[in-house]
Amino acid sequence: MVQDERGEVVAASDAPRTKKPGFFARVSTFMRQVFAELRKVVTPTRQELVKYTGVVLGFVIVMMALVYGLDVLFVWLTTVVFGTPGGAAS
């Protein structure tokens, strides 16, 4: 590694290049890494799964209520500012 004229570290031009592995070697390495990561996965217990599901559903319900509330607020606000379509009062 050397520094260029701006002070950034770059690879030296005379550094030997490593040969890139072939397509099938890269696919094989990728698959080995995928299986290694899958071995690290921990399956939640039934109790944990129920708890996580409840938390997600609760969050979704809260967000739905928030979006619904904002929608109602913006409909009311636009009706107050611009009036009802066609000039009819409701």
Residue frames relative to the residue before (quaternion, step in Angstrom):
aa qw qx qy qz dx dy dz
M 1.0000 0.0000 0.0000 0.0000 0.00 0.00 0.00
V 0.0318 -0.7763 0.6295 -0.0142 3.51 -1.04 0.89
Q 0.4342 -0.6676 0.5299 0.2915 3.56 -1.29 0.23
D 0.3602 -0.7182 0.5479 0.2330 3.55 -1.03 0.81
E 0.7647 -0.3957 0.2432 0.4467 3.58 -1.29 -0.04
R 0.6801 0.4596 -0.2949 0.4891 3.63 1.19 -0.42
G 0.5759 -0.6192 0.3636 0.3907 3.59 1.26 0.02
E 0.5076 0.6395 -0.4323 0.3826 3.59 1.25 0.14
V 0.4464 -0.6836 0.5123 0.2665 3.54 -1.07 0.79
V 0.0304 0.7852 -0.6147 0.0678 3.55 -0.81 1.08
A 0.6001 -0.5496 0.4282 0.3930 3.56 -1.26 0.30
A 0.5026 -0.6417 0.4858 0.3154 3.53 -1.05 0.77
S 0.5146 -0.6741 0.4337 0.3045 3.57 -0.94 0.85
D 0.6994 0.4459 -0.2815 0.4825 3.59 1.15 -0.50
A 0.4234 0.6974 -0.4751 0.3295 3.60 1.26 0.13
P 0.4774 -0.6710 0.4733 0.3129 3.60 -0.92 0.82
R 0.3661 -0.7211 0.5461 0.2186 3.55 -1.00 0.84
T 0.3676 -0.7004 0.5610 0.2443 3.53 -1.01 0.84
K 0.4933 -0.6676 0.4712 0.2982 3.54 -1.03 0.80
K 0.4340 -0.6931 0.5179 0.2512 3.56 -0.92 0.95
P 0.4570 -0.6851 0.4812 0.3002 3.61 -0.84 0.93
G 0.6046 -0.5884 0.4088 0.3481 3.55 -1.20 0.54
F 0.7303 -0.4411 0.3063 0.4221 3.53 -1.35 0.25
F 0.7161 0.4504 -0.2702 0.4597 3.59 0.75 -1.02
A 0.6091 0.5352 -0.3537 0.4664 3.60 1.09 -0.58
R 0.6565 0.4992 -0.3095 0.4733 3.59 1.00 -0.79
V 0.6388 0.5081 -0.3250 0.4777 3.60 1.00 -0.81
S 0.6495 0.5190 -0.3140 0.4585 3.58 0.95 -0.86
T 0.6536 0.5004 -0.3077 0.4771 3.59 0.95 -0.87
F 0.6394 0.5287 -0.3224 0.4557 3.57 0.96 -0.86
M 0.6762 0.4924 -0.3002 0.4584 3.59 0.87 -0.93
R 0.6310 0.5199 -0.3373 0.4666 3.60 1.00 -0.77
Q 0.6623 0.4984 -0.3061 0.4683 3.59 0.99 -0.80
V 0.6169 0.5372 -0.3431 0.4617 3.59 1.05 -0.73
F 0.6926 0.4649 -0.2882 0.4703 3.59 0.83 -0.94
A 0.6095 0.5375 -0.3521 0.4644 3.61 1.07 -0.64
E 0.6671 0.4793 -0.3058 0.4814 3.60 0.97 -0.78
L 0.6443 0.5254 -0.3292 0.4477 3.59 1.00 -0.76
R 0.6135 0.5432 -0.3533 0.4514 3.60 1.11 -0.55
K 0.6418 0.5315 -0.3172 0.4527 3.61 1.21 -0.46
V 0.5364 0.6468 -0.4027 0.3630 3.60 1.22 -0.37
V 0.1805 -0.7665 0.6101 0.0876 3.54 -0.97 0.95
T 0.3273 -0.7458 0.5493 0.1868 3.58 -0.75 1.07
P 0.4184 -0.7178 0.4861 0.2711 3.62 -0.76 0.95
T 0.5277 -0.5980 0.4899 0.3520 3.56 -1.24 0.50
R 0.6811 -0.4734 0.3497 0.4355 3.57 -1.27 0.24
Q 0.6452 0.5258 -0.3182 0.4539 3.59 0.96 -0.84
E 0.6576 0.4950 -0.3054 0.4788 3.59 0.95 -0.85
L 0.6451 0.5355 -0.3171 0.4434 3.56 0.98 -0.88
V 0.6506 0.5011 -0.3107 0.4786 3.58 0.98 -0.85
K 0.6500 0.5166 -0.3147 0.4600 3.59 0.98 -0.86
Y 0.6710 0.4931 -0.2993 0.4659 3.60 0.86 -0.93
T 0.6398 0.5237 -0.3229 0.4606 3.58 1.00 -0.83
G 0.6486 0.5180 -0.3091 0.4643 3.58 0.99 -0.84
V 0.6439 0.5144 -0.3205 0.4669 3.57 0.98 -0.83
V 0.6670 0.4954 -0.3058 0.4649 3.60 0.89 -0.89
L 0.6722 0.4863 -0.3059 0.4670 3.60 0.86 -0.89
G 0.6299 0.5291 -0.3291 0.4637 3.59 1.01 -0.78
F 0.6587 0.5006 -0.3057 0.4713 3.58 0.93 -0.88
V 0.6512 0.5107 -0.3195 0.4616 3.59 0.94 -0.85
I 0.6516 0.5069 -0.3225 0.4631 3.61 0.94 -0.81
V 0.6420 0.5111 -0.3245 0.4704 3.60 0.96 -0.83
M 0.6770 0.4827 -0.3008 0.4670 3.61 0.89 -0.88
M 0.6211 0.5263 -0.3442 0.4677 3.62 1.04 -0.70
A 0.6505 0.5071 -0.3142 0.4702 3.58 0.97 -0.84
L 0.6437 0.5226 -0.3203 0.4582 3.58 0.99 -0.81
V 0.6759 0.4787 -0.2921 0.4782 3.58 0.87 -0.93
Y 0.6372 0.5157 -0.3287 0.4689 3.61 0.98 -0.80
G 0.6566 0.5123 -0.3087 0.4596 3.58 0.93 -0.88
L 0.6604 0.4888 -0.3082 0.4796 3.59 0.94 -0.82
D 0.6240 0.5392 -0.3375 0.4539 3.59 1.03 -0.75
V 0.6633 0.4886 -0.3019 0.4798 3.57 0.90 -0.92
L 0.6414 0.5257 -0.3221 0.4567 3.60 0.97 -0.83
F 0.6997 0.4622 -0.2842 0.4648 3.60 0.84 -0.90
V 0.6057 0.5263 -0.3618 0.4746 3.62 1.06 -0.61
W 0.6556 0.4989 -0.3091 0.4751 3.60 0.90 -0.89
L 0.6692 0.5159 -0.2996 0.4431 3.57 0.91 -0.97
T 0.6823 0.4678 -0.2970 0.4769 3.61 0.89 -0.85
T 0.6172 0.5282 -0.3497 0.4667 3.60 1.09 -0.62
V 0.6520 0.5002 -0.3150 0.4749 3.58 0.99 -0.80
V 0.7115 0.4627 -0.2709 0.4542 3.59 0.85 -0.93
F 0.8179 0.2732 -0.1168 0.4927 3.59 0.75 -1.03
G 0.4635 -0.6736 0.4552 0.3525 3.62 1.18 -0.30
T 0.6093 -0.5465 0.4186 0.3937 3.53 -1.31 0.00
P 0.5932 -0.5832 0.4045 0.3799 3.61 -1.07 0.60
G 0.8128 0.2495 -0.1942 0.4894 3.61 -0.97 0.81
G 0.5262 -0.6700 0.3928 0.3463 3.58 1.24 0.05
A 0.4981 0.6478 -0.4432 0.3685 3.62 1.21 0.03
A 0.3033 -0.7410 0.5708 0.1819 3.57 -0.94 0.88
S 0.2016 -0.7971 0.5548 0.1272 3.55 -0.95 0.77
